[in-house]
């Protein structure tokens, strides 16, 4: 009998651990949209179908509001979304230009009210502070990565734009945060560990054949303190990045380096 109890306990323990690992891993490389659906008087509306549509890929996620009117749309690839709420007999409402950032939950509240056209359009901006997470995190968006000049085209150099972070004494590939050593910085790429534990850098260090191109990174975030459950290793900071994926549009990017001799002043002859 005791042996049977032990077997059942081990199976339950493995199941819970696997579920927690999958949930944590999913939040590392995606974002979410959460909010509440209410009517004109501010009363919550259960049973409302809420759908998020990615503007670039057409990917959709949907959920139904609970008894308290709240909904959650998880595992959303970062990007721009349109959020639609629909309840039979009450009409529709839409939130356009909802920005989902890596590792963040964008709060988007929607108000449904009876109307002749059954359509409301509201614009929502990216959140300044994500109140649903405990980590002190700063996001570096794709627009910043593409437009800010970088020496060596190493996206990790942009981590210095975030509070409490600076380049290590050796080179810009090593990052220090909150006074910790570069060895304390944890690098994640697409939800997987990418650490060089000997040098305290991302895997590949500063060697070009082994590093991610600036053009390949969609966005990243720097998390400094009070990590959530999925970031359990970092002590100084966690640099969490995701690479670009395909969209419905065909585009590309070309980079070349050219330094003409005529652009530099002639060196003075020393006798």
PyMOL commands that set and color helices and strands:
alter all, ss='L'
color gray80, all
select helices_A, chain A and resi 2-28+142-147+155-161+182-184+208-210+214-216+261-263
alter helices_A, ss='H'
color red, helices_A
select strands_A, chain A and resi 31-38+49-54+60-64+70-76+79-87+91-100+105-107+110-111+121-123+137-140+165-167+175-177+185-189+192-193+195-196+201-202+217-223+237-243
alter strands_A, ss='S'
color yellow, strands_A
deselect
rebuild
show_as cartoon
